[in-house]
Amino acid sequence: MVRKIAVNVARLVIAMTFILSGFVKAVDPLGTQYKIVDYLKAMQLGTFVPDFLTLTASVLLSAVEFGLGICMLFAIRRRLVSLLALCMMIPMTALTLWLAVANPVTDCGCFGDAVTLTNWQTFTKNVVLLGCVAIVRYRPLDMMRFVSKTNQWIVTNYSMLFIFAVSAWSLYDLPQFDFRPYHVGTNILKGMEIPEGAEMPTFETTYLMEKDGKRQTFDIDHYPDSTWTLIEANTRQLTKGYEPPIHDFYINDIETGEDITMQLLEQKGYLFLLVTPHLGSADDSQFDRINELYEYSRDHGYRFYGLTASDEKAIGQWRDMTGAEYTFCQSDETVLKTIIRSNPGLLLLKDGTIVRKWSHNNLPQLDEEQANKSLEQLDIGHLPKDTTPRKILDIVLWYMLPLFLLTIADRLWAWSKWMKRKEETNKIFKLLRKKKMRKKIVAGNWKMNLNLQDGVALAKELNEALAADKPNCDVIICTPFIHLASVAQVLDANVIGLGAENCADKEKGAYTGEVSAEMVKSTGAQYVILGHSERRQYYSETPEILKEKVQLALKNGLKVIFCIGETLEEREANKQNEVVKAELEGSVFNLSEEEFRNIVIAYEPIWAIGTGKTATAEQAEEIHAYIRSIVAEKYGATVADDTTILYGGSCKASNAPELFAKPDIDGGLIGGASLKCADFKGIIDAWKK
Ligand SMILES: O=C[C@H](O)COP(=O)(O)O
């Protein structure tokens, strides 16, 4: 248990880290590309790898991280994914150790610009992650699945589609979430401010001095007298001090070389900055639109500058190529790449605040009417509404919600499958299912007892008792023929069903003393008992005769309570299964499935009928289960599951609960105990226990 918890906690830590790291990289593929280039430069490989390869690597890196995170989260391909994570984390941890020690790149870029870590923090993070990956790799199969194997492909494919779409959209337009210091709404001057009392950087200078051929180093507090000669002074920075979010922004006038940053930013009004870090690789497809915007700004008296890190030659070529008339200024390439992830990209500032940012693919287009209006009158001249909540909602609706719904549907499906399996193997579940599916019946067989008046009185009493206290099962009373019509009058058919104890094996005609199935039906009865052991024994009813009776009963719309059961000798010879099977095969297994659905089976061990000897609940359950299995063999599991099998033989209120609690016992056929209302109701109430 503890081990499982540890594996799953580790797996969630890895998943969340990878997903966050992959997502923020996908949101800003150019930023990740620049970071890759930084690493390559640090390894002296910068010039060998072309831009398209570093950009492809950036997009793939984010997809791999995000994909691994999602696979970890959903426990998809657990062994392979944990191995891949390990293969990724070992070199990553080694690389970040090198970064921490050698410090060739100041920010690792693990989480893009969203979270900035020092190199030692990054190394520590990777050591923790490596530990988690090791735990998961040790026991990958302990990871709990959120979606079943068959649906995992949906999660992986959908996630890959999503992350590539995020990368593509961010590349076409701009990063959908801007974590950099130059996001819309930023006042550049304010971003450059150092608050009062902020920690300042500290430095230490040491002096290498010489006297009489002997050299020694001194600090400022121990600076020696003039007999020493200064050889060399060394200054090193001890602490960084406070660094404002924008600390390296500048704009230089190309012609004069003068820094005009303050002049441009402090001047009130609108300012367009066309940012092109590197003119040689800038996209020139939209130059018409850029020139139109320049003309618009010139017409309305707004300032418009190109800002680049390229030299004058490249600027000249750009002018020749695009017909650009705007003035170019220079700035630092890295700063320009940080300002906007588009080459070129357009910035609109108002009073030093960034109001809008556009990628070259999404430059504003002004129609004639708009071109005549000032920026104050146009939407683009104002800060946009904060679209972050909307973007988050989009991600939730388009990505997280579908996956969540899939997970719920999948879990419900897995749960129903598990329930089904349980029902098939577990007795308690079987019992629950049985009680849900099949009809529970308590039927009384009055046999040759009670005259008409007593019979009607008992029926009335029972009817009233059950109308007042609704039973949890179907109740049937089967009476001698002479009672049927009268009893039918006093019973509420919704509460108590009525049945006969027998019917003829002939349809109609000269059969003195016989009562046909049609006649039974005409009294209002719905059931008939056939095959009772007393009829088989005392009236020589053979399987063939019973077969006829069953056919006629069904033909006349009666449901049949068909009795089977072995004698004591047969039980002692352990032949009970054989006997009941033969009885069913002899009289009812010839029926169609549809006809068989009108049969209620009553298992009555002859040795228990009226003897006071009851089969134990276990004995009864064993043979009931057997009977159900042979019905299943003949008609299939569904019919068998739906068939009601009653127990009969000295069943009383005292033993009924135990018998009825068994999974395959669906009620009772009651003889002696059905002759008194209280006794019979006591058995009926066993279903309430
Ligand atoms: O039809 C009912 C059975 O023969 C059971 O009779 P019994 O409850 O009197 O034993």
The ligand as an SDF file (V2000), in Angstrom:
LIG
                    3D

 10  9  0  0  0  0  0  0  0  0999 V2000
  -47.0490  -27.8220   -2.7470 O   0  0  0  0  0  0  0  0  0  0  0  0
  -46.4990  -27.7490   -1.6520 C   0  0  0  0  0  0  0  0  0  0  0  0
  -45.6080  -28.7190   -1.1580 C   0  0  0  0  0  0  0  0  0  0  0  0
  -46.1020  -29.9600   -1.3980 O   0  0  0  0  0  0  0  0  0  0  0  0
  -45.1350  -28.4960    0.2400 C   0  0  0  0  0  0  0  0  0  0  0  0
  -46.0110  -28.8990    1.1730 O   0  0  0  0  0  0  0  0  0  0  0  0
  -45.6970  -28.6150    2.7160 P   0  0  0  0  0  0  0  0  0  0  0  0
  -45.3500  -27.1530    2.7840 O   0  0  0  0  0  0  0  0  0  0  0  0
  -46.9270  -28.9350    3.4110 O   0  0  0  0  0  0  0  0  0  0  0  0
  -44.5630  -29.4460    3.0510 O   0  0  0  0  0  0  0  0  0  0  0  0
  1  2  2  0
  2  3  1  0
  3  4  1  0
  3  5  1  0
  5  6  1  0
  6  7  1  0
  7  8  2  0
  7  9  1  0
  7 10  1  0
M  END
$$$$
